[in-house]
């Protein structure tokens, strides 16, 4: 029983370090995915969040952010290394960054409150892992959630938001 308890406590400790997380941290490769970034607190000293900047990993197709009342939405695009095709139209760039900025102090996210920032995209076809870097800018200070675990640092202080891509689901044909 003690090993199970220890594993449970370690799992909780790891989860408590991830301060911006995805509602669904796993999805099928090649599927349409609704990325819900959950922001559970502000910055050091209880500072309110006034801006969230998500840097998208390469390979997401057709990414579109969801507007948020009281926040200004802006985006930045990057050129594709290899042009793609979408419904017969050439695609030469993709969404690289989404920025939500609070429209004044009244719309900032207080440290004691929780909120979500959403975008949708089609995931790459190959299983693996994607990492989103998220910059959380507050009224005092900021967090840059972009660190990946390493052998020397298996539980980073400011971990990137990670999405596990599982093999695509195939439905069996039954007679």
mmCIF file of the C-alpha atoms, coordinates in Angstrom:
data_MODEL
# 
_entry.id   MODEL 
# 
loop_
_atom_site.group_PDB 
_atom_site.id 
_atom_site.type_symbol 
_atom_site.label_atom_id 
_atom_site.label_alt_id 
_atom_site.label_comp_id 
_atom_site.label_asym_id 
_atom_site.label_entity_id 
_atom_site.label_seq_id 
_atom_site.pdbx_PDB_ins_code 
_atom_site.Cartn_x 
_atom_site.Cartn_y 
_atom_site.Cartn_z 
_atom_site.occupancy 
_atom_site.B_iso_or_equiv 
_atom_site.pdbx_formal_charge 
_atom_site.auth_seq_id 
_atom_site.auth_comp_id 
_atom_site.auth_asym_id 
_atom_site.auth_atom_id 
_atom_site.pdbx_PDB_model_num 
ATOM 1   C CA . UNK A 1 1   ? 0.000   0.000  0.000   1.00 0.00 ? 1   UNK A CA 1 
ATOM 2   C CA . UNK A 1 2   ? 2.847   2.418  0.762   1.00 0.00 ? 2   UNK A CA 1 
ATOM 3   C CA . UNK A 1 3   ? 4.295   2.286  -2.807  1.00 0.00 ? 3   UNK A CA 1 
ATOM 4   C CA . UNK A 1 4   ? 0.846   3.115  -4.221  1.00 0.00 ? 4   UNK A CA 1 
ATOM 5   C CA . UNK A 1 5   ? 0.466   6.018  -1.799  1.00 0.00 ? 5   UNK A CA 1 
ATOM 6   C CA . UNK A 1 6   ? 3.935   7.302  -2.717  1.00 0.00 ? 6   UNK A CA 1 
ATOM 7   C CA . UNK A 1 7   ? 3.136   7.124  -6.440  1.00 0.00 ? 7   UNK A CA 1 
ATOM 8   C CA . UNK A 1 8   ? -0.149  8.960  -5.868  1.00 0.00 ? 8   UNK A CA 1 
ATOM 9   C CA . UNK A 1 9   ? 1.569   11.732 -3.932  1.00 0.00 ? 9   UNK A CA 1 
ATOM 10  C CA . UNK A 1 10  ? 4.245   12.084 -6.639  1.00 0.00 ? 10  UNK A CA 1 
ATOM 11  C CA . UNK A 1 11  ? 1.555   12.340 -9.311  1.00 0.00 ? 11  UNK A CA 1 
ATOM 12  C CA . UNK A 1 12  ? -0.231  15.052 -7.337  1.00 0.00 ? 12  UNK A CA 1 
ATOM 13  C CA . UNK A 1 13  ? 3.031   16.927 -6.769  1.00 0.00 ? 13  UNK A CA 1 
ATOM 14  C CA . UNK A 1 14  ? 3.728   16.895 -10.521 1.00 0.00 ? 14  UNK A CA 1 
ATOM 15  C CA . UNK A 1 15  ? 0.213   18.107 -11.319 1.00 0.00 ? 15  UNK A CA 1 
ATOM 16  C CA . UNK A 1 16  ? 0.434   20.930 -8.805  1.00 0.00 ? 16  UNK A CA 1 
ATOM 17  C CA . UNK A 1 17  ? 3.504   22.321 -10.597 1.00 0.00 ? 17  UNK A CA 1 
ATOM 18  C CA . UNK A 1 18  ? 1.702   22.693 -13.919 1.00 0.00 ? 18  UNK A CA 1 
ATOM 19  C CA . UNK A 1 19  ? -0.014  26.042 -13.448 1.00 0.00 ? 19  UNK A CA 1 
ATOM 20  C CA . UNK A 1 20  ? -1.338  26.402 -16.985 1.00 0.00 ? 20  UNK A CA 1 
ATOM 21  C CA . UNK A 1 21  ? -2.726  23.129 -18.257 1.00 0.00 ? 21  UNK A CA 1 
ATOM 22  C CA . UNK A 1 22  ? -4.833  21.726 -21.052 1.00 0.00 ? 22  UNK A CA 1 
ATOM 23  C CA . UNK A 1 23  ? -8.334  20.547 -20.250 1.00 0.00 ? 23  UNK A CA 1 
ATOM 24  C CA . UNK A 1 24  ? -7.635  17.449 -22.395 1.00 0.00 ? 24  UNK A CA 1 
ATOM 25  C CA . UNK A 1 25  ? -3.884  16.651 -22.276 1.00 0.00 ? 25  UNK A CA 1 
ATOM 26  C CA . UNK A 1 26  ? -4.254  13.758 -24.751 1.00 0.00 ? 26  UNK A CA 1 
ATOM 27  C CA . UNK A 1 27  ? -5.778  13.570 -28.250 1.00 0.00 ? 27  UNK A CA 1 
ATOM 28  C CA . UNK A 1 28  ? -5.709  11.373 -31.337 1.00 0.00 ? 28  UNK A CA 1 
ATOM 29  C CA . UNK A 1 29  ? -3.115  12.322 -33.954 1.00 0.00 ? 29  UNK A CA 1 
ATOM 30  C CA . UNK A 1 30  ? -4.681  13.897 -37.042 1.00 0.00 ? 30  UNK A CA 1 
ATOM 31  C CA . UNK A 1 31  ? -7.882  14.836 -35.227 1.00 0.00 ? 31  UNK A CA 1 
ATOM 32  C CA . UNK A 1 32  ? -9.547  18.197 -34.793 1.00 0.00 ? 32  UNK A CA 1 
ATOM 33  C CA . UNK A 1 33  ? -8.630  19.430 -31.306 1.00 0.00 ? 33  UNK A CA 1 
ATOM 34  C CA . UNK A 1 34  ? -10.101 22.108 -29.041 1.00 0.00 ? 34  UNK A CA 1 
ATOM 35  C CA . UNK A 1 35  ? -7.213  23.357 -26.900 1.00 0.00 ? 35  UNK A CA 1 
ATOM 36  C CA . UNK A 1 36  ? -8.562  24.781 -23.646 1.00 0.00 ? 36  UNK A CA 1 
ATOM 37  C CA . UNK A 1 37  ? -5.721  26.449 -21.718 1.00 0.00 ? 37  UNK A CA 1 
ATOM 38  C CA . UNK A 1 38  ? -6.701  26.562 -18.035 1.00 0.00 ? 38  UNK A CA 1 
ATOM 39  C CA . UNK A 1 39  ? -5.200  29.451 -16.043 1.00 0.00 ? 39  UNK A CA 1 
ATOM 40  C CA . UNK A 1 40  ? -5.488  28.731 -12.335 1.00 0.00 ? 40  UNK A CA 1 
ATOM 41  C CA . UNK A 1 41  ? -3.674  31.680 -10.755 1.00 0.00 ? 41  UNK A CA 1 
ATOM 42  C CA . UNK A 1 42  ? -1.814  34.918 -11.347 1.00 0.00 ? 42  UNK A CA 1 
ATOM 43  C CA . UNK A 1 43  ? 1.848   35.685 -10.742 1.00 0.00 ? 43  UNK A CA 1 
ATOM 44  C CA . UNK A 1 44  ? 3.993   36.111 -7.640  1.00 0.00 ? 44  UNK A CA 1 
ATOM 45  C CA . UNK A 1 45  ? 2.429   38.081 -4.813  1.00 0.00 ? 45  UNK A CA 1 
ATOM 46  C CA . UNK A 1 46  ? -1.127  37.651 -6.072  1.00 0.00 ? 46  UNK A CA 1 
ATOM 47  C CA . UNK A 1 47  ? -0.692  39.805 -9.191  1.00 0.00 ? 47  UNK A CA 1 
ATOM 48  C CA . UNK A 1 48  ? -3.567  39.668 -11.688 1.00 0.00 ? 48  UNK A CA 1 
ATOM 49  C CA . UNK A 1 49  ? -3.061  38.263 -15.203 1.00 0.00 ? 49  UNK A CA 1 
ATOM 50  C CA . UNK A 1 50  ? -3.363  40.887 -17.932 1.00 0.00 ? 50  UNK A CA 1 
ATOM 51  C CA . UNK A 1 51  ? -2.065  38.962 -20.959 1.00 0.00 ? 51  UNK A CA 1 
ATOM 52  C CA . UNK A 1 52  ? -1.765  35.343 -22.159 1.00 0.00 ? 52  UNK A CA 1 
ATOM 53  C CA . UNK A 1 53  ? 0.512   34.600 -25.143 1.00 0.00 ? 53  UNK A CA 1 
ATOM 54  C CA . UNK A 1 54  ? 0.469   31.061 -26.578 1.00 0.00 ? 54  UNK A CA 1 
ATOM 55  C CA . UNK A 1 55  ? 3.213   30.024 -29.010 1.00 0.00 ? 55  UNK A CA 1 
ATOM 56  C CA . UNK A 1 56  ? 1.906   27.177 -31.133 1.00 0.00 ? 56  UNK A CA 1 
ATOM 57  C CA . UNK A 1 57  ? 4.138   24.249 -32.049 1.00 0.00 ? 57  UNK A CA 1 
ATOM 58  C CA . UNK A 1 58  ? 4.740   23.683 -35.761 1.00 0.00 ? 58  UNK A CA 1 
ATOM 59  C CA . UNK A 1 59  ? 2.430   21.298 -37.547 1.00 0.00 ? 59  UNK A CA 1 
ATOM 60  C CA . UNK A 1 60  ? -0.968  22.463 -36.309 1.00 0.00 ? 60  UNK A CA 1 
ATOM 61  C CA . UNK A 1 61  ? -3.197  23.114 -39.293 1.00 0.00 ? 61  UNK A CA 1 
ATOM 62  C CA . UNK A 1 62  ? -6.071  25.563 -39.546 1.00 0.00 ? 62  UNK A CA 1 
ATOM 63  C CA . UNK A 1 63  ? -5.588  26.895 -36.003 1.00 0.00 ? 63  UNK A CA 1 
ATOM 64  C CA . UNK A 1 64  ? -8.205  29.458 -34.958 1.00 0.00 ? 64  UNK A CA 1 
ATOM 65  C CA . UNK A 1 65  ? -8.377  31.214 -31.576 1.00 0.00 ? 65  UNK A CA 1 
ATOM 66  C CA . UNK A 1 66  ? -11.653 31.935 -29.787 1.00 0.00 ? 66  UNK A CA 1 
ATOM 67  C CA . UNK A 1 67  ? -12.332 35.602 -28.986 1.00 0.00 ? 67  UNK A CA 1 
ATOM 68  C CA . UNK A 1 68  ? -12.879 36.398 -25.323 1.00 0.00 ? 68  UNK A CA 1 
ATOM 69  C CA . UNK A 1 69  ? -15.169 39.223 -24.176 1.00 0.00 ? 69  UNK A CA 1 
ATOM 70  C CA . UNK A 1 70  ? -13.148 41.956 -22.470 1.00 0.00 ? 70  UNK A CA 1 
ATOM 71  C CA . UNK A 1 71  ? -9.894  40.837 -24.078 1.00 0.00 ? 71  UNK A CA 1 
ATOM 72  C CA . UNK A 1 72  ? -8.250  41.943 -27.343 1.00 0.00 ? 72  UNK A CA 1 
ATOM 73  C CA . UNK A 1 73  ? -7.190  39.049 -29.550 1.00 0.00 ? 73  UNK A CA 1 
ATOM 74  C CA . UNK A 1 74  ? -4.174  39.302 -31.859 1.00 0.00 ? 74  UNK A CA 1 
ATOM 75  C CA . UNK A 1 75  ? -2.204  36.709 -33.816 1.00 0.00 ? 75  UNK A CA 1 
ATOM 76  C CA . UNK A 1 76  ? 1.115   36.250 -35.587 1.00 0.00 ? 76  UNK A CA 1 
ATOM 77  C CA . UNK A 1 77  ? 1.699   33.844 -38.502 1.00 0.00 ? 77  UNK A CA 1 
ATOM 78  C CA . UNK A 1 78  ? 4.813   32.061 -39.798 1.00 0.00 ? 78  UNK A CA 1 
ATOM 79  C CA . UNK A 1 79  ? 5.714   30.706 -43.236 1.00 0.00 ? 79  UNK A CA 1 
ATOM 80  C CA . UNK A 1 80  ? 5.436   26.953 -43.775 1.00 0.00 ? 80  UNK A CA 1 
ATOM 81  C CA . UNK A 1 81  ? 8.662   25.215 -44.804 1.00 0.00 ? 81  UNK A CA 1 
ATOM 82  C CA . UNK A 1 82  ? 6.604   23.079 -47.177 1.00 0.00 ? 82  UNK A CA 1 
ATOM 83  C CA . UNK A 1 83  ? 3.395   24.622 -48.588 1.00 0.00 ? 83  UNK A CA 1 
ATOM 84  C CA . UNK A 1 84  ? 0.237   22.600 -48.001 1.00 0.00 ? 84  UNK A CA 1 
ATOM 85  C CA . UNK A 1 85  ? -3.174  22.309 -49.629 1.00 0.00 ? 85  UNK A CA 1 
ATOM 86  C CA . UNK A 1 86  ? -6.557  22.885 -47.977 1.00 0.00 ? 86  UNK A CA 1 
ATOM 87  C CA . UNK A 1 87  ? -9.701  22.200 -49.985 1.00 0.00 ? 87  UNK A CA 1 
ATOM 88  C CA . UNK A 1 88  ? -7.860  22.913 -53.241 1.00 0.00 ? 88  UNK A CA 1 
ATOM 89  C CA . UNK A 1 89  ? -6.291  26.170 -52.044 1.00 0.00 ? 89  UNK A CA 1 
ATOM 90  C CA . UNK A 1 90  ? -2.560  26.557 -51.389 1.00 0.00 ? 90  UNK A CA 1 
ATOM 91  C CA . UNK A 1 91  ? -1.561  27.192 -47.756 1.00 0.00 ? 91  UNK A CA 1 
ATOM 92  C CA . UNK A 1 92  ? 1.806   28.901 -47.309 1.00 0.00 ? 92  UNK A CA 1 
ATOM 93  C CA . UNK A 1 93  ? 1.669   29.926 -43.645 1.00 0.00 ? 93  UNK A CA 1 
ATOM 94  C CA . UNK A 1 94  ? 0.240   28.857 -40.290 1.00 0.00 ? 94  UNK A CA 1 
ATOM 95  C CA . UNK A 1 95  ? -0.727  30.465 -37.005 1.00 0.00 ? 95  UNK A CA 1 
ATOM 96  C CA . UNK A 1 96  ? 2.378   30.830 -34.810 1.00 0.00 ? 96  UNK A CA 1 
ATOM 97  C CA . UNK A 1 97  ? 1.177   32.868 -31.844 1.00 0.00 ? 97  UNK A CA 1 
ATOM 98  C CA . UNK A 1 98  ? -2.085  33.881 -30.188 1.00 0.00 ? 98  UNK A CA 1 
ATOM 99  C CA . UNK A 1 99  ? -2.234  36.798 -27.751 1.00 0.00 ? 99  UNK A CA 1 
ATOM 100 C CA . UNK A 1 100 ? -5.158  37.688 -25.486 1.00 0.00 ? 100 UNK A CA 1 
ATOM 101 C CA . UNK A 1 101 ? -4.745  41.079 -23.756 1.00 0.00 ? 101 UNK A CA 1 
ATOM 102 C CA . UNK A 1 102 ? -7.172  42.323 -21.099 1.00 0.00 ? 102 UNK A CA 1 
ATOM 103 C CA . UNK A 1 103 ? -9.046  45.480 -22.120 1.00 0.00 ? 103 UNK A CA 1 
ATOM 104 C CA . UNK A 1 104 ? -8.267  47.475 -18.990 1.00 0.00 ? 104 UNK A CA 1 
ATOM 105 C CA . UNK A 1 105 ? -7.948  46.667 -15.312 1.00 0.00 ? 105 UNK A CA 1 
ATOM 106 C CA . UNK A 1 106 ? -11.600 45.628 -14.912 1.00 0.00 ? 106 UNK A CA 1 
ATOM 107 C CA . UNK A 1 107 ? -11.063 42.721 -17.341 1.00 0.00 ? 107 UNK A CA 1 
ATOM 108 C CA . UNK A 1 108 ? -7.812  41.372 -15.867 1.00 0.00 ? 108 UNK A CA 1 
ATOM 109 C CA . UNK A 1 109 ? -7.902  37.905 -14.311 1.00 0.00 ? 109 UNK A CA 1 
ATOM 110 C CA . UNK A 1 110 ? -7.451  38.223 -10.521 1.00 0.00 ? 110 UNK A CA 1 
ATOM 111 C CA . UNK A 1 111 ? -5.084  35.746 -8.871  1.00 0.00 ? 111 UNK A CA 1 
ATOM 112 C CA . UNK A 1 112 ? -7.964  34.190 -6.906  1.00 0.00 ? 112 UNK A CA 1 
ATOM 113 C CA . UNK A 1 113 ? -10.000 33.492 -10.055 1.00 0.00 ? 113 UNK A CA 1 
ATOM 114 C CA . UNK A 1 114 ? -9.800  30.863 -12.793 1.00 0.00 ? 114 UNK A CA 1 
ATOM 115 C CA . UNK A 1 115 ? -10.342 31.242 -16.537 1.00 0.00 ? 115 UNK A CA 1 
ATOM 116 C CA . UNK A 1 116 ? -9.819  29.500 -19.880 1.00 0.00 ? 116 UNK A CA 1 
ATOM 117 C CA . UNK A 1 117 ? -8.336  30.595 -23.199 1.00 0.00 ? 117 UNK A CA 1 
ATOM 118 C CA . UNK A 1 118 ? -9.339  28.520 -26.224 1.00 0.00 ? 118 UNK A CA 1 
ATOM 119 C CA . UNK A 1 119 ? -8.232  27.734 -29.761 1.00 0.00 ? 119 UNK A CA 1 
ATOM 120 C CA . UNK A 1 120 ? -8.907  24.865 -32.149 1.00 0.00 ? 120 UNK A CA 1 
ATOM 121 C CA . UNK A 1 121 ? -6.719  23.204 -34.765 1.00 0.00 ? 121 UNK A CA 1 
ATOM 122 C CA . UNK A 1 122 ? -6.112  19.999 -36.650 1.00 0.00 ? 122 UNK A CA 1 
ATOM 123 C CA . UNK A 1 123 ? -3.321  18.004 -35.029 1.00 0.00 ? 123 UNK A CA 1 
ATOM 124 C CA . UNK A 1 124 ? -0.335  16.502 -36.873 1.00 0.00 ? 124 UNK A CA 1 
ATOM 125 C CA . UNK A 1 125 ? -0.939  12.973 -38.221 1.00 0.00 ? 125 UNK A CA 1 
ATOM 126 C CA . UNK A 1 126 ? 1.953   11.315 -36.370 1.00 0.00 ? 126 UNK A CA 1 
ATOM 127 C CA . UNK A 1 127 ? 1.703   10.288 -32.693 1.00 0.00 ? 127 UNK A CA 1 
ATOM 128 C CA . UNK A 1 128 ? 4.105   11.984 -30.284 1.00 0.00 ? 128 UNK A CA 1 
ATOM 129 C CA . UNK A 1 129 ? 4.027   15.068 -28.110 1.00 0.00 ? 129 UNK A CA 1 
ATOM 130 C CA . UNK A 1 130 ? 3.478   18.760 -28.746 1.00 0.00 ? 130 UNK A CA 1 
ATOM 131 C CA . UNK A 1 131 ? 4.644   21.510 -26.401 1.00 0.00 ? 131 UNK A CA 1 
ATOM 132 C CA . UNK A 1 132 ? 3.006   24.937 -26.225 1.00 0.00 ? 132 UNK A CA 1 
ATOM 133 C CA . UNK A 1 133 ? 5.010   27.777 -24.684 1.00 0.00 ? 133 UNK A CA 1 
ATOM 134 C CA . UNK A 1 134 ? 2.691   30.104 -22.732 1.00 0.00 ? 134 UNK A CA 1 
ATOM 135 C CA . UNK A 1 135 ? 3.698   33.529 -21.451 1.00 0.00 ? 135 UNK A CA 1 
ATOM 136 C CA . UNK A 1 136 ? 1.503   34.772 -18.614 1.00 0.00 ? 136 UNK A CA 1 
ATOM 137 C CA . UNK A 1 137 ? 1.986   38.528 -18.117 1.00 0.00 ? 137 UNK A CA 1 
ATOM 138 C CA . UNK A 1 138 ? 0.701   39.970 -14.865 1.00 0.00 ? 138 UNK A CA 1 
ATOM 139 C CA . UNK A 1 139 ? 0.333   43.409 -13.332 1.00 0.00 ? 139 UNK A CA 1 
ATOM 140 C CA . UNK A 1 140 ? 3.614   42.644 -11.534 1.00 0.00 ? 140 UNK A CA 1 
ATOM 141 C CA . UNK A 1 141 ? 5.930   40.089 -13.102 1.00 0.00 ? 141 UNK A CA 1 
ATOM 142 C CA . UNK A 1 142 ? 5.281   37.215 -15.470 1.00 0.00 ? 142 UNK A CA 1 
ATOM 143 C CA . UNK A 1 143 ? 5.659   33.467 -15.924 1.00 0.00 ? 143 UNK A CA 1 
ATOM 144 C CA . UNK A 1 144 ? 7.037   31.866 -19.066 1.00 0.00 ? 144 UNK A CA 1 
ATOM 145 C CA . UNK A 1 145 ? 5.656   28.318 -19.089 1.00 0.00 ? 145 UNK A CA 1 
ATOM 146 C CA . UNK A 1 146 ? 8.078   26.787 -21.602 1.00 0.00 ? 146 UNK A CA 1 
ATOM 147 C CA . UNK A 1 147 ? 10.450  24.414 -19.811 1.00 0.00 ? 147 UNK A CA 1 
ATOM 148 C CA . UNK A 1 148 ? 10.576  20.759 -20.845 1.00 0.00 ? 148 UNK A CA 1 
ATOM 149 C CA . UNK A 1 149 ? 11.615  17.997 -18.443 1.00 0.00 ? 149 UNK A CA 1 
ATOM 150 C CA . UNK A 1 150 ? 15.197  16.753 -18.739 1.00 0.00 ? 150 UNK A CA 1 
ATOM 151 C CA . UNK A 1 151 ? 17.226  14.060 -16.992 1.00 0.00 ? 151 UNK A CA 1 
ATOM 152 C CA . UNK A 1 152 ? 18.720  16.774 -14.759 1.00 0.00 ? 152 UNK A CA 1 
ATOM 153 C CA . UNK A 1 153 ? 15.392  18.552 -14.213 1.00 0.00 ? 153 UNK A CA 1 
ATOM 154 C CA . UNK A 1 154 ? 12.494  16.059 -14.480 1.00 0.00 ? 154 UNK A CA 1 
ATOM 155 C CA . UNK A 1 155 ? 10.011  18.501 -12.892 1.00 0.00 ? 155 UNK A CA 1 
ATOM 156 C CA . UNK A 1 156 ? 10.683  22.025 -14.178 1.00 0.00 ? 156 UNK A CA 1 
ATOM 157 C CA . UNK A 1 157 ? 9.459   25.034 -12.200 1.00 0.00 ? 157 UNK A CA 1 
ATOM 158 C CA . UNK A 1 158 ? 7.679   26.567 -15.241 1.00 0.00 ? 158 UNK A CA 1 
ATOM 159 C CA . UNK A 1 159 ? 6.689   23.583 -17.419 1.00 0.00 ? 159 UNK A CA 1 
ATOM 160 C CA . UNK A 1 160 ? 5.500   23.986 -20.997 1.00 0.00 ? 160 UNK A CA 1 
ATOM 161 C CA . UNK A 1 161 ? 1.916   22.984 -21.698 1.00 0.00 ? 161 UNK A CA 1 
ATOM 162 C CA . UNK A 1 162 ? 2.176   19.523 -23.255 1.00 0.00 ? 162 UNK A CA 1 
ATOM 163 C CA . UNK A 1 163 ? -0.236  17.552 -25.425 1.00 0.00 ? 163 UNK A CA 1 
ATOM 164 C CA . UNK A 1 164 ? 0.239   13.821 -25.996 1.00 0.00 ? 164 UNK A CA 1 
ATOM 165 C CA . UNK A 1 165 ? -0.770  12.683 -29.496 1.00 0.00 ? 165 UNK A CA 1 
ATOM 166 C CA . UNK A 1 166 ? -1.988  9.089  -29.453 1.00 0.00 ? 166 UNK A CA 1 
ATOM 167 C CA . UNK A 1 167 ? -2.299  6.873  -32.549 1.00 0.00 ? 167 UNK A CA 1 
ATOM 168 C CA . UNK A 1 168 ? -5.349  7.745  -34.643 1.00 0.00 ? 168 UNK A CA 1 
ATOM 169 C CA . UNK A 1 169 ? -8.447  5.723  -33.797 1.00 0.00 ? 169 UNK A CA 1 
ATOM 170 C CA . UNK A 1 170 ? -9.570  3.251  -36.402 1.00 0.00 ? 170 UNK A CA 1 
ATOM 171 C CA . UNK A 1 171 ? -13.008 1.753  -36.241 1.00 0.00 ? 171 UNK A CA 1 
ATOM 172 C CA . UNK A 1 172 ? -13.325 -1.943 -36.919 1.00 0.00 ? 172 UNK A CA 1 
ATOM 173 C CA . UNK A 1 173 ? -15.757 -2.942 -39.615 1.00 0.00 ? 173 UNK A CA 1 
ATOM 174 C CA . UNK A 1 174 ? -18.190 -5.562 -38.336 1.00 0.00 ? 174 UNK A CA 1 
ATOM 175 C CA . UNK A 1 175 ? -20.644 -7.695 -40.291 1.00 0.00 ? 175 UNK A CA 1 
# 
